[in-house]
Amino acid sequence: MPLSPARRVEPFTESVIREMTRLALRHNAVNLAQGFPDFPAPAPTCPAPCGALSA
């Protein structure tokens, strides 16, 4: 017999984190919704955000 969620949790909707994870996988993107990547950012992506933060 397959398991199903209890009726009391039926009103709960899917979390934004799950949706962002699914979208990231679909578009082969880096998913920052669940934390930080475990690899360094490519060099060309660093100057613009760093400049914006120090402005």
N, C-alpha and C positions, 0 to 999 in steps of 0.2 A: 504494500500500500504506500503510495507516494506521500511525502510530507507536504503540508501546506501551512501557510502562516495562520496564526490565530486571528479570529475576527476582530479583536480589539486593535489590531495594527493595520486594518484595511484603510483607514483614512490617511495613513502616512504616505507621503510622496517620496519619490526617488531623490536622493541628495544631489546637490549641485556638484559635489566632488565626483560622484559616479558619472554624471552627465559629462563633465569636463574630461574625465578619463576616457570615456567612449569616443568623444570628439577628437581627442589627441591621438588615439589609436587609429581612428578612421583617416585622419589627415597626416599621419606619420609626424606628429609634432612632439615637442618636448612638453611634458605635462608638469606644470609647476603648481597644480592644484593640491598636490599632496606633499609638498616640501621642495627641497632643493635638489638639482641634479648632482650626480656623483662624478661629474666630469667638468673640466673648466669650460668657460664660454669661449667660443671662437674669437680671436683677436678683433676682427672687424666689428663685432657687436658691442664692444666695451666703450669706445669713446663717446658715443651719443648719450647713453644713459648716465655715464659718469659726469659728463658736462652738464646735463640737465639737473643732476642732483647738487652740483656745486654752484649753480647759478643763483 
